[in-house]
């Protein structure tokens, strides 16, 4: 598959100075090899690191328009993320991304629950300019979403332009897993 769209993955880790190959990194390598979807992988351990990575992507990567998915792999609870033992609300993250995610899908791995009401999801989409935000209502620890479901989701994002078609195809391919992890997409 010749792909002209990319994934930007930002994974929250305890310490960016410690170099380890994570499951997420391995899975992104498999996605690149098996599906031809290239990605940029970065780690962060603070909100400043998250912001610096996004700034570098926005202002120094000339291919930014080709990044369809911003993949965030961070711990947290329902509507916040946790970096270096500090919690940041999705409203704070939206303000950090303000107007910079036009046309992007912001996708959270199941390391955190994503449970937005209509007002919260609309606020996030309006502030960031994102096309959609997706994630999981269950952080079922025995299954990492990055191993099967996220890979399929990324592939379907390359295949379809409409998020409704993406979600329908994802449920057709992995209905039981989608239900178990409670896949959600807000647009």
N, C-alpha and C positions, 0 to 999 in steps of 0.2 A: 504494500500500500504506500503510495507516495502521499505524504502528509505535508500540508503547508501550515498546520496549526500545532502549537506546542503547549506543554504543561510547565508551569512554574510552581515548584514545590518548596514550601518553607516548613521545616520540621522543628518544633520546639524540643530542645535537648537540655540536660542539666548543665553542661559546660561545653561551649563551642571549641575550647582549646583541646578537648579530648577527641581524638579522631577515631571513630568507629564506623563500620559499615552496618547501617540499620536495615531492618526488614523493608522499610519504605524505599530506601536507596536500591536494594536488590530488585524489588518489584518494578521500580521505574526503569531499571536496566532491562528487565525482561520485556516491559512494554515497548521500549525502544527497539529491541532486537526482534520480538515476535510481531509487533504491530506497526513498526515504523513511526511511532509517535515519539518525537524527541522531547526532552525536558531539561530544565535547569533545576538543580537540587541545591538548596542552601539550608543551613541550620541557624537557629538563633536561640539565645538563652535569656534575653531581656526584651522589653518592649522597644528599646532603642535599637537593638539588633534587628528586630522585625521591621522597624521603620527604615533603617539604613538599607536593608536588603530590598525593600520595595522602592525606595528612592533610586537605588542603583538600577533596578529593573526599568523603572519608568523613564529615567533621564539618560541612562548610558547604554541601554540595550536597544539598538535600532530595530530589532525584530519584535518589540513589545506588542505591536498590533497583531502579531501572529500567535500570541499566547492567549488561547481561548479559555484555559482553565487555570485558576489560581488555587492550588491544592494546599490546604493548611492542615498539618498534622500536629496537633497540640492537645495537651491535656486540658481539662477544664470541666465545668459543670454547665448544664443546660445552656444558658446564654452568656457564657463568659469563657475566656481562655486563661490558662495559668502559665506564666513564664517566671522562672526564678522565685517561686512561691508567692507571686503576686497575681491577683485576679484582675482581669480587664474585661469590661462588659462589651458585648457586641456593638453597643452604641458608641463606645470609645473607639473600637476598631473601625466602625463605619466612618467616624470623623477622621481617623488616620488615613483612610482610603478616599476621603472626600473627593468626588468627581473624577477619580483616577481609574476606575474599573469599568469604564464604559464598554458595554458589550461582552464583558467577561462573566464566566460562571465561577463563583467562589464556592469551592467544595471542601467540606470538613470531613476528615476521616472519622471513624467511630471511636477515636480516643476521647471524644467528648460528645455529649448529647446536644443535639440541635433541636430546640423546641420553641418555635416562634409563634406568637399569635399574629393575626393579620396586620395589626398596626406596627408591630416590631419588624416584621418582614418587609413591609412597605417602606418603613423608615430606612432600613438598611439599604434597600434597593435604590430609593430616591437619593440618599446621601452619597452612596458610592458610585451610582450610575451603572451598577452591575446588571447584567441580563437576568441572572438567577443566583440563588444561594441554595446549596444542597448539603445534606448530611444525613445523620441517623438519629432516630429517637431512642435508640438503645445502644449502650456501649458494651454490649455483650463481650466480655473479656476473652472468651475462649476462641473467638474468631476475629481476626484483624481484617477490617474491611478492605485494606490495601491489597490483600492477596487475591481475592477473586472479584468481588463486587466493584471495587474502584477501577480495576483494570477493564472490566466490561463497560463500565460507565464512560471511561475515557475513550474507549473504542467507539462507542455509540455516539459520543459527542463529535467525533470525526465524520461519522456516517450520516447523521441527521442534523438539520438546522433548527428544527422545532423541538423545544424542551418536552412537550407533551409526547411527541414521537419517541424521544430518548427514554422517557420514563416508562412508556408502554412496552418498548422493546426490552428494557432492563427487567421489568416484571415478567415478561414472557420467557426470558432466558433463565432467570434466577428467582422465581416467585417465592419459594420457601425462604431463601436467604434474605430477600428484600423484606419479607414479613418479619423474620426473626430479628433483623437489625433495624427494622422500621425506617426504611429509606424515605427521605423527604426532600422535596424540591419546592422552593418558593420562587415565584416569578411575577 
